[in-house]
């Protein structure tokens, strides 16, 4: 006959705690896996209009009326973009004629317009500004690899403005446009 000796109370509690911790760890791993599958490489973006009603797509017109923050669809791509009068002529530097969209991912109000003014003063064509909700780590110029000279233009922009830390091919969550500059908290 086998006699079972009851475990001390502290040992049973320790085993329960370990079991609960392992279960919590499993749930945390599952949640992270689900998020990673829904947002590969942290690159799912949510695009919103800027506080002054400017749309954050390349072809969106600039308006002066106030509008609530709502997602922007890419159906506005047929609109006529606003070109900057401060931009240099395409004959002077054809790379600077490639349109830029400037998006702010920070909480600093007006950052996209401030950066757009700097880019225009540097001779670049900025067609629109806006806000972007994303977890992009550092200020980056995304280029459309299907547009001729977009990568070269993004690299030239980075060389002129060292606050742009990276030049990377754009991902599908961004608005239409040859070059999308996304400003993060490291932008100065």
PyMOL CGO cylinders between C-alpha atoms (Angstrom):
from pymol import cmd
from pymol.cgo import CYLINDER

trace = [
    CYLINDER, 0.00, 0.00, 0.00, 1.32, 3.42, -0.98, 0.3, 1, 1, 1, 1, 1, 1,
    CYLINDER, 1.32, 3.42, -0.98, 0.91, 6.28, 1.42, 0.3, 1, 1, 1, 1, 1, 1,
    CYLINDER, 0.91, 6.28, 1.42, 0.79, 9.75, -0.07, 0.3, 1, 1, 1, 1, 1, 1,
    CYLINDER, 0.79, 9.75, -0.07, 2.36, 12.42, 2.03, 0.3, 1, 1, 1, 1, 1, 1,
    CYLINDER, 2.36, 12.42, 2.03, 0.66, 15.79, 1.58, 0.3, 1, 1, 1, 1, 1, 1,
    CYLINDER, 0.66, 15.79, 1.58, 2.85, 18.57, 0.24, 0.3, 1, 1, 1, 1, 1, 1,
    CYLINDER, 2.85, 18.57, 0.24, 3.56, 21.48, 2.54, 0.3, 1, 1, 1, 1, 1, 1,
    CYLINDER, 3.56, 21.48, 2.54, 1.29, 24.48, 1.99, 0.3, 1, 1, 1, 1, 1, 1,
    CYLINDER, 1.29, 24.48, 1.99, 4.13, 26.75, 0.80, 0.3, 1, 1, 1, 1, 1, 1,
    CYLINDER, 4.13, 26.75, 0.80, 5.12, 24.27, -1.88, 0.3, 1, 1, 1, 1, 1, 1,
    CYLINDER, 5.12, 24.27, -1.88, 1.56, 24.01, -3.25, 0.3, 1, 1, 1, 1, 1, 1,
    CYLINDER, 1.56, 24.01, -3.25, 1.34, 27.81, -3.35, 0.3, 1, 1, 1, 1, 1, 1,
    CYLINDER, 1.34, 27.81, -3.35, 4.67, 28.04, -5.16, 0.3, 1, 1, 1, 1, 1, 1,
    CYLINDER, 4.67, 28.04, -5.16, 3.50, 25.52, -7.75, 0.3, 1, 1, 1, 1, 1, 1,
    CYLINDER, 3.50, 25.52, -7.75, 0.26, 27.47, -8.28, 0.3, 1, 1, 1, 1, 1, 1,
    CYLINDER, 0.26, 27.47, -8.28, 2.16, 30.74, -8.68, 0.3, 1, 1, 1, 1, 1, 1,
    CYLINDER, 2.16, 30.74, -8.68, 4.55, 29.16, -11.17, 0.3, 1, 1, 1, 1, 1, 1,
    CYLINDER, 4.55, 29.16, -11.17, 1.60, 27.72, -13.08, 0.3, 1, 1, 1, 1, 1, 1,
    CYLINDER, 1.60, 27.72, -13.08, -0.15, 31.10, -13.17, 0.3, 1, 1, 1, 1, 1, 1,
    CYLINDER, -0.15, 31.10, -13.17, 3.03, 32.85, -14.32, 0.3, 1, 1, 1, 1, 1, 1,
    CYLINDER, 3.03, 32.85, -14.32, 3.50, 30.32, -17.12, 0.3, 1, 1, 1, 1, 1, 1,
    CYLINDER, 3.50, 30.32, -17.12, -0.13, 30.78, -18.18, 0.3, 1, 1, 1, 1, 1, 1,
    CYLINDER, -0.13, 30.78, -18.18, 0.27, 34.59, -18.17, 0.3, 1, 1, 1, 1, 1, 1,
    CYLINDER, 0.27, 34.59, -18.17, 3.47, 34.28, -20.19, 0.3, 1, 1, 1, 1, 1, 1,
    CYLINDER, 3.47, 34.28, -20.19, 1.65, 32.10, -22.72, 0.3, 1, 1, 1, 1, 1, 1,
    CYLINDER, 1.65, 32.10, -22.72, -1.17, 34.64, -23.04, 0.3, 1, 1, 1, 1, 1, 1,
    CYLINDER, -1.17, 34.64, -23.04, 1.36, 37.48, -23.49, 0.3, 1, 1, 1, 1, 1, 1,
    CYLINDER, 1.36, 37.48, -23.49, 3.17, 35.56, -26.24, 0.3, 1, 1, 1, 1, 1, 1,
    CYLINDER, 3.17, 35.56, -26.24, -0.15, 34.88, -27.95, 0.3, 1, 1, 1, 1, 1, 1,
    CYLINDER, -0.15, 34.88, -27.95, -1.14, 38.56, -27.84, 0.3, 1, 1, 1, 1, 1, 1,
    CYLINDER, -1.14, 38.56, -27.84, 2.24, 39.63, -29.24, 0.3, 1, 1, 1, 1, 1, 1,
    CYLINDER, 2.24, 39.63, -29.24, 1.97, 37.03, -32.01, 0.3, 1, 1, 1, 1, 1, 1,
    CYLINDER, 1.97, 37.03, -32.01, -1.49, 38.28, -32.98, 0.3, 1, 1, 1, 1, 1, 1,
    CYLINDER, -1.49, 38.28, -32.98, -0.29, 41.90, -33.04, 0.3, 1, 1, 1, 1, 1, 1,
    CYLINDER, -0.29, 41.90, -33.04, 2.76, 40.94, -35.10, 0.3, 1, 1, 1, 1, 1, 1,
    CYLINDER, 2.76, 40.94, -35.10, 0.60, 39.14, -37.64, 0.3, 1, 1, 1, 1, 1, 1,
    CYLINDER, 0.60, 39.14, -37.64, -1.75, 42.10, -37.95, 0.3, 1, 1, 1, 1, 1, 1,
    CYLINDER, -1.75, 42.10, -37.95, 1.09, 44.67, -38.08, 0.3, 1, 1, 1, 1, 1, 1,
    CYLINDER, 1.09, 44.67, -38.08, 4.14, 43.07, -39.72, 0.3, 1, 1, 1, 1, 1, 1,
    CYLINDER, 4.14, 43.07, -39.72, 7.34, 44.93, -38.85, 0.3, 1, 1, 1, 1, 1, 1,
    CYLINDER, 7.34, 44.93, -38.85, 5.28, 47.55, -37.02, 0.3, 1, 1, 1, 1, 1, 1,
    CYLINDER, 5.28, 47.55, -37.02, 4.36, 49.05, -40.36, 0.3, 1, 1, 1, 1, 1, 1,
    CYLINDER, 4.36, 49.05, -40.36, 0.60, 49.30, -40.35, 0.3, 1, 1, 1, 1, 1, 1,
    CYLINDER, 0.60, 49.30, -40.35, -0.19, 52.99, -40.49, 0.3, 1, 1, 1, 1, 1, 1,
    CYLINDER, -0.19, 52.99, -40.49, -3.26, 55.03, -39.73, 0.3, 1, 1, 1, 1, 1, 1,
    CYLINDER, -3.26, 55.03, -39.73, -3.45, 58.25, -41.68, 0.3, 1, 1, 1, 1, 1, 1,
    CYLINDER, -3.45, 58.25, -41.68, -5.39, 61.30, -40.52, 0.3, 1, 1, 1, 1, 1, 1,
    CYLINDER, -5.39, 61.30, -40.52, -6.05, 64.78, -41.82, 0.3, 1, 1, 1, 1, 1, 1,
    CYLINDER, -6.05, 64.78, -41.82, -4.11, 67.61, -40.28, 0.3, 1, 1, 1, 1, 1, 1,
    CYLINDER, -4.11, 67.61, -40.28, -5.79, 70.06, -37.89, 0.3, 1, 1, 1, 1, 1, 1,
    CYLINDER, -5.79, 70.06, -37.89, -6.10, 72.67, -40.65, 0.3, 1, 1, 1, 1, 1, 1,
    CYLINDER, -6.10, 72.67, -40.65, -7.87, 70.27, -43.01, 0.3, 1, 1, 1, 1, 1, 1,
    CYLINDER, -7.87, 70.27, -43.01, -4.98, 69.46, -45.31, 0.3, 1, 1, 1, 1, 1, 1,
    CYLINDER, -4.98, 69.46, -45.31, -5.10, 65.91, -46.57, 0.3, 1, 1, 1, 1, 1, 1,
    CYLINDER, -5.10, 65.91, -46.57, -2.05, 63.75, -46.20, 0.3, 1, 1, 1, 1, 1, 1,
    CYLINDER, -2.05, 63.75, -46.20, -1.94, 62.29, -49.67, 0.3, 1, 1, 1, 1, 1, 1,
    CYLINDER, -1.94, 62.29, -49.67, 0.22, 63.64, -52.46, 0.3, 1, 1, 1, 1, 1, 1,
    CYLINDER, 0.22, 63.64, -52.46, -2.68, 64.62, -54.64, 0.3, 1, 1, 1, 1, 1, 1,
    CYLINDER, -2.68, 64.62, -54.64, -4.87, 66.15, -51.95, 0.3, 1, 1, 1, 1, 1, 1,
    CYLINDER, -4.87, 66.15, -51.95, -5.76, 69.81, -52.30, 0.3, 1, 1, 1, 1, 1, 1,
    CYLINDER, -5.76, 69.81, -52.30, -4.89, 72.21, -49.52, 0.3, 1, 1, 1, 1, 1, 1,
    CYLINDER, -4.89, 72.21, -49.52, -7.84, 73.90, -47.85, 0.3, 1, 1, 1, 1, 1, 1,
    CYLINDER, -7.84, 73.90, -47.85, -8.10, 76.51, -45.17, 0.3, 1, 1, 1, 1, 1, 1,
    CYLINDER, -8.10, 76.51, -45.17, -11.30, 75.22, -43.56, 0.3, 1, 1, 1, 1, 1, 1,
    CYLINDER, -11.30, 75.22, -43.56, -11.13, 73.27, -40.35, 0.3, 1, 1, 1, 1, 1, 1,
    CYLINDER, -11.13, 73.27, -40.35, -11.99, 69.58, -40.57, 0.3, 1, 1, 1, 1, 1, 1,
    CYLINDER, -11.99, 69.58, -40.57, -12.21, 66.78, -38.03, 0.3, 1, 1, 1, 1, 1, 1,
    CYLINDER, -12.21, 66.78, -38.03, -9.55, 64.10, -37.97, 0.3, 1, 1, 1, 1, 1, 1,
    CYLINDER, -9.55, 64.10, -37.97, -10.70, 61.24, -40.16, 0.3, 1, 1, 1, 1, 1, 1,
    CYLINDER, -10.70, 61.24, -40.16, -8.97, 58.54, -42.15, 0.3, 1, 1, 1, 1, 1, 1,
    CYLINDER, -8.97, 58.54, -42.15, -8.03, 59.56, -45.69, 0.3, 1, 1, 1, 1, 1, 1,
    CYLINDER, -8.03, 59.56, -45.69, -8.78, 57.25, -48.56, 0.3, 1, 1, 1, 1, 1, 1,
    CYLINDER, -8.78, 57.25, -48.56, -6.55, 56.94, -51.57, 0.3, 1, 1, 1, 1, 1, 1,
    CYLINDER, -6.55, 56.94, -51.57, -9.49, 57.74, -53.86, 0.3, 1, 1, 1, 1, 1, 1,
    CYLINDER, -9.49, 57.74, -53.86, -8.47, 61.41, -53.83, 0.3, 1, 1, 1, 1, 1, 1,
    CYLINDER, -8.47, 61.41, -53.83, -5.44, 60.60, -55.99, 0.3, 1, 1, 1, 1, 1, 1,
    CYLINDER, -5.44, 60.60, -55.99, -7.11, 62.18, -59.00, 0.3, 1, 1, 1, 1, 1, 1,
    CYLINDER, -7.11, 62.18, -59.00, -7.11, 65.64, -57.41, 0.3, 1, 1, 1, 1, 1, 1,
    CYLINDER, -7.11, 65.64, -57.41, -4.62, 68.27, -58.46, 0.3, 1, 1, 1, 1, 1, 1,
    CYLINDER, -4.62, 68.27, -58.46, -1.69, 68.71, -56.06, 0.3, 1, 1, 1, 1, 1, 1,
    CYLINDER, -1.69, 68.71, -56.06, -0.72, 72.11, -54.72, 0.3, 1, 1, 1, 1, 1, 1,
    CYLINDER, -0.72, 72.11, -54.72, 2.79, 73.04, -55.80, 0.3, 1, 1, 1, 1, 1, 1,
    CYLINDER, 2.79, 73.04, -55.80, 4.97, 75.32, -53.78, 0.3, 1, 1, 1, 1, 1, 1,
    CYLINDER, 4.97, 75.32, -53.78, 6.00, 78.65, -55.22, 0.3, 1, 1, 1, 1, 1, 1,
    CYLINDER, 6.00, 78.65, -55.22, 9.30, 78.37, -53.34, 0.3, 1, 1, 1, 1, 1, 1,
    CYLINDER, 9.30, 78.37, -53.34, 10.29, 75.22, -55.21, 0.3, 1, 1, 1, 1, 1, 1,
    CYLINDER, 10.29, 75.22, -55.21, 13.11, 75.45, -57.68, 0.3, 1, 1, 1, 1, 1, 1,
    CYLINDER, 13.11, 75.45, -57.68, 12.32, 74.82, -61.29, 0.3, 1, 1, 1, 1, 1, 1,
    CYLINDER, 12.32, 74.82, -61.29, 12.67, 71.21, -62.44, 0.3, 1, 1, 1, 1, 1, 1,
    CYLINDER, 12.67, 71.21, -62.44, 15.37, 72.30, -64.88, 0.3, 1, 1, 1, 1, 1, 1,
    CYLINDER, 15.37, 72.30, -64.88, 17.57, 73.47, -61.95, 0.3, 1, 1, 1, 1, 1, 1,
    CYLINDER, 17.57, 73.47, -61.95, 17.42, 70.10, -60.17, 0.3, 1, 1, 1, 1, 1, 1,
    CYLINDER, 17.42, 70.10, -60.17, 15.01, 67.50, -61.49, 0.3, 1, 1, 1, 1, 1, 1,
    CYLINDER, 15.01, 67.50, -61.49, 15.26, 65.46, -58.27, 0.3, 1, 1, 1, 1, 1, 1,
    CYLINDER, 15.26, 65.46, -58.27, 13.82, 68.37, -56.26, 0.3, 1, 1, 1, 1, 1, 1,
    CYLINDER, 13.82, 68.37, -56.26, 10.80, 68.44, -58.56, 0.3, 1, 1, 1, 1, 1, 1,
    CYLINDER, 10.80, 68.44, -58.56, 9.71, 65.01, -57.32, 0.3, 1, 1, 1, 1, 1, 1,
    CYLINDER, 9.71, 65.01, -57.32, 6.79, 65.69, -54.93, 0.3, 1, 1, 1, 1, 1, 1,
    CYLINDER, 6.79, 65.69, -54.93, 7.12, 65.21, -51.17, 0.3, 1, 1, 1, 1, 1, 1,
    CYLINDER, 7.12, 65.21, -51.17, 4.43, 64.48, -48.62, 0.3, 1, 1, 1, 1, 1, 1,
    CYLINDER, 4.43, 64.48, -48.62, 5.41, 65.40, -45.05, 0.3, 1, 1, 1, 1, 1, 1,
    CYLINDER, 5.41, 65.40, -45.05, 3.72, 63.56, -42.18, 0.3, 1, 1, 1, 1, 1, 1,
    CYLINDER, 3.72, 63.56, -42.18, 4.03, 64.14, -38.44, 0.3, 1, 1, 1, 1, 1, 1,
    CYLINDER, 4.03, 64.14, -38.44, 3.93, 61.16, -36.04, 0.3, 1, 1, 1, 1, 1, 1,
    CYLINDER, 3.93, 61.16, -36.04, 4.69, 63.23, -32.95, 0.3, 1, 1, 1, 1, 1, 1,
    CYLINDER, 4.69, 63.23, -32.95, 2.49, 65.21, -30.58, 0.3, 1, 1, 1, 1, 1, 1,
    CYLINDER, 2.49, 65.21, -30.58, 4.22, 68.45, -31.62, 0.3, 1, 1, 1, 1, 1, 1,
    CYLINDER, 4.22, 68.45, -31.62, 1.53, 70.48, -33.37, 0.3, 1, 1, 1, 1, 1, 1,
    CYLINDER, 1.53, 70.48, -33.37, 2.56, 72.06, -36.67, 0.3, 1, 1, 1, 1, 1, 1,
    CYLINDER, 2.56, 72.06, -36.67, 5.75, 70.01, -37.05, 0.3, 1, 1, 1, 1, 1, 1,
    CYLINDER, 5.75, 70.01, -37.05, 4.85, 68.81, -40.55, 0.3, 1, 1, 1, 1, 1, 1,
    CYLINDER, 4.85, 68.81, -40.55, 4.25, 72.39, -41.76, 0.3, 1, 1, 1, 1, 1, 1,
    CYLINDER, 4.25, 72.39, -41.76, 7.51, 73.57, -40.16, 0.3, 1, 1, 1, 1, 1, 1,
    CYLINDER, 7.51, 73.57, -40.16, 9.47, 70.81, -41.89, 0.3, 1, 1, 1, 1, 1, 1,
    CYLINDER, 9.47, 70.81, -41.89, 7.61, 71.40, -45.16, 0.3, 1, 1, 1, 1, 1, 1,
    CYLINDER, 7.61, 71.40, -45.16, 8.63, 75.07, -45.03, 0.3, 1, 1, 1, 1, 1, 1,
    CYLINDER, 8.63, 75.07, -45.03, 12.27, 74.05, -44.55, 0.3, 1, 1, 1, 1, 1, 1,
    CYLINDER, 12.27, 74.05, -44.55, 12.09, 71.62, -47.46, 0.3, 1, 1, 1, 1, 1, 1,
    CYLINDER, 12.09, 71.62, -47.46, 10.45, 74.26, -49.69, 0.3, 1, 1, 1, 1, 1, 1,
    CYLINDER, 10.45, 74.26, -49.69, 13.13, 76.79, -48.71, 0.3, 1, 1, 1, 1, 1, 1,
    CYLINDER, 13.13, 76.79, -48.71, 15.68, 74.15, -49.75, 0.3, 1, 1, 1, 1, 1, 1,
    CYLINDER, 15.68, 74.15, -49.75, 14.08, 74.00, -53.19, 0.3, 1, 1, 1, 1, 1, 1,
    CYLINDER, 14.08, 74.00, -53.19, 11.91, 70.88, -52.79, 0.3, 1, 1, 1, 1, 1, 1,
    CYLINDER, 11.91, 70.88, -52.79, 8.32, 70.49, -53.98, 0.3, 1, 1, 1, 1, 1, 1,
    CYLINDER, 8.32, 70.49, -53.98, 6.06, 69.71, -51.01, 0.3, 1, 1, 1, 1, 1, 1,
    CYLINDER, 6.06, 69.71, -51.01, 2.54, 68.88, -52.10, 0.3, 1, 1, 1, 1, 1, 1,
    CYLINDER, 2.54, 68.88, -52.10, 0.89, 68.19, -48.74, 0.3, 1, 1, 1, 1, 1, 1,
    CYLINDER, 0.89, 68.19, -48.74, 1.34, 67.75, -45.02, 0.3, 1, 1, 1, 1, 1, 1,
    CYLINDER, 1.34, 67.75, -45.02, -0.54, 65.85, -42.37, 0.3, 1, 1, 1, 1, 1, 1,
    CYLINDER, -0.54, 65.85, -42.37, -0.40, 63.52, -39.40, 0.3, 1, 1, 1, 1, 1, 1,
    CYLINDER, -0.40, 63.52, -39.40, 0.31, 59.82, -39.23, 0.3, 1, 1, 1, 1, 1, 1,
    CYLINDER, 0.31, 59.82, -39.23, -0.38, 57.40, -36.39, 0.3, 1, 1, 1, 1, 1, 1,
    CYLINDER, -0.38, 57.40, -36.39, 2.37, 54.77, -36.36, 0.3, 1, 1, 1, 1, 1, 1,
    CYLINDER, 2.37, 54.77, -36.36, 5.28, 53.50, -34.31, 0.3, 1, 1, 1, 1, 1, 1,
    CYLINDER, 5.28, 53.50, -34.31, 8.05, 54.47, -36.74, 0.3, 1, 1, 1, 1, 1, 1,
    CYLINDER, 8.05, 54.47, -36.74, 11.28, 54.74, -34.78, 0.3, 1, 1, 1, 1, 1, 1,
    CYLINDER, 11.28, 54.74, -34.78, 13.22, 57.52, -36.52, 0.3, 1, 1, 1, 1, 1, 1,
    CYLINDER, 13.22, 57.52, -36.52, 12.61, 60.23, -39.10, 0.3, 1, 1, 1, 1, 1, 1,
    CYLINDER, 12.61, 60.23, -39.10, 12.61, 58.61, -42.52, 0.3, 1, 1, 1, 1, 1, 1,
    CYLINDER, 12.61, 58.61, -42.52, 12.11, 59.38, -46.20, 0.3, 1, 1, 1, 1, 1, 1,
    CYLINDER, 12.11, 59.38, -46.20, 10.07, 56.58, -47.76, 0.3, 1, 1, 1, 1, 1, 1,
    CYLINDER, 10.07, 56.58, -47.76, 10.32, 56.39, -51.54, 0.3, 1, 1, 1, 1, 1, 1,
    CYLINDER, 10.32, 56.39, -51.54, 8.12, 54.61, -54.07, 0.3, 1, 1, 1, 1, 1, 1,
    CYLINDER, 8.12, 54.61, -54.07, 10.41, 52.13, -55.87, 0.3, 1, 1, 1, 1, 1, 1,
    CYLINDER, 10.41, 52.13, -55.87, 8.11, 52.19, -58.93, 0.3, 1, 1, 1, 1, 1, 1,
    CYLINDER, 8.11, 52.19, -58.93, 8.74, 55.92, -59.51, 0.3, 1, 1, 1, 1, 1, 1,
    CYLINDER, 8.74, 55.92, -59.51, 11.83, 56.81, -61.53, 0.3, 1, 1, 1, 1, 1, 1,
    CYLINDER, 11.83, 56.81, -61.53, 14.48, 58.67, -59.49, 0.3, 1, 1, 1, 1, 1, 1,
    CYLINDER, 14.48, 58.67, -59.49, 12.40, 58.58, -56.29, 0.3, 1, 1, 1, 1, 1, 1,
    CYLINDER, 12.40, 58.58, -56.29, 15.15, 56.77, -54.36, 0.3, 1, 1, 1, 1, 1, 1,
    CYLINDER, 15.15, 56.77, -54.36, 17.82, 59.16, -55.66, 0.3, 1, 1, 1, 1, 1, 1,
    CYLINDER, 17.82, 59.16, -55.66, 15.64, 62.14, -54.71, 0.3, 1, 1, 1, 1, 1, 1,
    CYLINDER, 15.64, 62.14, -54.71, 15.02, 60.74, -51.21, 0.3, 1, 1, 1, 1, 1, 1,
    CYLINDER, 15.02, 60.74, -51.21, 18.76, 60.21, -50.77, 0.3, 1, 1, 1, 1, 1, 1,
    CYLINDER, 18.76, 60.21, -50.77, 19.48, 63.77, -51.95, 0.3, 1, 1, 1, 1, 1, 1,
    CYLINDER, 19.48, 63.77, -51.95, 16.85, 65.08, -49.52, 0.3, 1, 1, 1, 1, 1, 1,
    CYLINDER, 16.85, 65.08, -49.52, 18.52, 63.15, -46.68, 0.3, 1, 1, 1, 1, 1, 1,
    CYLINDER, 18.52, 63.15, -46.68, 21.93, 64.56, -47.67, 0.3, 1, 1, 1, 1, 1, 1,
    CYLINDER, 21.93, 64.56, -47.67, 20.54, 68.10, -47.60, 0.3, 1, 1, 1, 1, 1, 1,
    CYLINDER, 20.54, 68.10, -47.60, 18.59, 67.56, -44.35, 0.3, 1, 1, 1, 1, 1, 1,
    CYLINDER, 18.59, 67.56, -44.35, 20.55, 65.26, -41.98, 0.3, 1, 1, 1, 1, 1, 1,
    CYLINDER, 20.55, 65.26, -41.98, 17.56, 65.19, -39.59, 0.3, 1, 1, 1, 1, 1, 1,
    CYLINDER, 17.56, 65.19, -39.59, 16.23, 62.52, -41.96, 0.3, 1, 1, 1, 1, 1, 1,
    CYLINDER, 16.23, 62.52, -41.96, 17.92, 59.45, -40.51, 0.3, 1, 1, 1, 1, 1, 1,
    CYLINDER, 17.92, 59.45, -40.51, 16.94, 56.81, -43.07, 0.3, 1, 1, 1, 1, 1, 1,
    CYLINDER, 16.94, 56.81, -43.07, 15.85, 56.32, -46.69, 0.3, 1, 1, 1, 1, 1, 1,
    CYLINDER, 15.85, 56.32, -46.69, 13.66, 53.23, -47.14, 0.3, 1, 1, 1, 1, 1, 1,
    CYLINDER, 13.66, 53.23, -47.14, 11.28, 51.82, -49.77, 0.3, 1, 1, 1, 1, 1, 1,
    CYLINDER, 11.28, 51.82, -49.77, 7.72, 52.69, -48.72, 0.3, 1, 1, 1, 1, 1, 1,
    CYLINDER, 7.72, 52.69, -48.72, 5.22, 50.18, -47.38, 0.3, 1, 1, 1, 1, 1, 1,
    CYLINDER, 5.22, 50.18, -47.38, 1.56, 49.78, -48.24, 0.3, 1, 1, 1, 1, 1, 1,
    CYLINDER, 1.56, 49.78, -48.24, 0.18, 51.65, -45.21, 0.3, 1, 1, 1, 1, 1, 1,
    CYLINDER, 0.18, 51.65, -45.21, 1.48, 55.00, -46.46, 0.3, 1, 1, 1, 1, 1, 1,
    CYLINDER, 1.48, 55.00, -46.46, -0.39, 57.42, -48.72, 0.3, 1, 1, 1, 1, 1, 1,
    CYLINDER, -0.39, 57.42, -48.72, 0.29, 57.64, -52.44, 0.3, 1, 1, 1, 1, 1, 1,
    CYLINDER, 0.29, 57.64, -52.44, 3.31, 59.64, -53.50, 0.3, 1, 1, 1, 1, 1, 1,
    CYLINDER, 3.31, 59.64, -53.50, 6.85, 59.28, -54.74, 0.3, 1, 1, 1, 1, 1, 1,
    CYLINDER, 6.85, 59.28, -54.74, 8.42, 60.41, -51.42, 0.3, 1, 1, 1, 1, 1, 1,
    CYLINDER, 8.42, 60.41, -51.42, 6.79, 60.38, -48.00, 0.3, 1, 1, 1, 1, 1, 1,
    CYLINDER, 6.79, 60.38, -48.00, 8.80, 62.03, -45.21, 0.3, 1, 1, 1, 1, 1, 1,
    CYLINDER, 8.80, 62.03, -45.21, 7.67, 60.76, -41.80, 0.3, 1, 1, 1, 1, 1, 1,
    CYLINDER, 7.67, 60.76, -41.80, 8.79, 62.95, -38.90, 0.3, 1, 1, 1, 1, 1, 1,
    CYLINDER, 8.79, 62.95, -38.90, 9.36, 61.34, -35.50, 0.3, 1, 1, 1, 1, 1, 1,
    CYLINDER, 9.36, 61.34, -35.50, 10.45, 62.70, -32.14, 0.3, 1, 1, 1, 1, 1, 1,
    CYLINDER, 10.45, 62.70, -32.14, 14.10, 62.74, -33.26, 0.3, 1, 1, 1, 1, 1, 1,
    CYLINDER, 14.10, 62.74, -33.26, 13.40, 65.37, -35.96, 0.3, 1, 1, 1, 1, 1, 1,
    CYLINDER, 13.40, 65.37, -35.96, 15.00, 68.73, -35.20, 0.3, 1, 1, 1, 1, 1, 1,
]
cmd.load_cgo(trace, "trace")
